[in-house]
């Protein structure tokens, strides 16, 4: 089941972020890594555990970027049956963990970056949700 995330105003936000000091950019990178790790821990805790393999398959990886103002962190669940746990099957009920926890993590990161950008004296506006 594909999921689509649409971000409006991201190009404008990125342009403003590129103007920020390198220290603030480094802070955002560290913040994203921290929130990603916390999100992965929340996903693990929310998953049922019979053998522990599903929880152990939750991974966090920082991806490279060509822009110093962009940072990407990916959370994946590599267990081949993760989708069946998340969304259920004809014989099992869904146990949503990944989708709701990653949504919360994205919102936390967005809110934290906006707060730091505003603290740096920049204006953030528009519909960010």
Secondary structure, 3 states (H helix, E strand, C coil): CCCCCCCCCHHHHHHHHHHCCHHHHHHHHHHHHHHHHHHHHHHHHHCCCCCCHHHHCEEEEEECCCCCCCCEEEEEECCCCHHHHHHCCCCCCCCCCHHHHHHHHHHHHHHHHHHHHHHCCCCCCCCCC
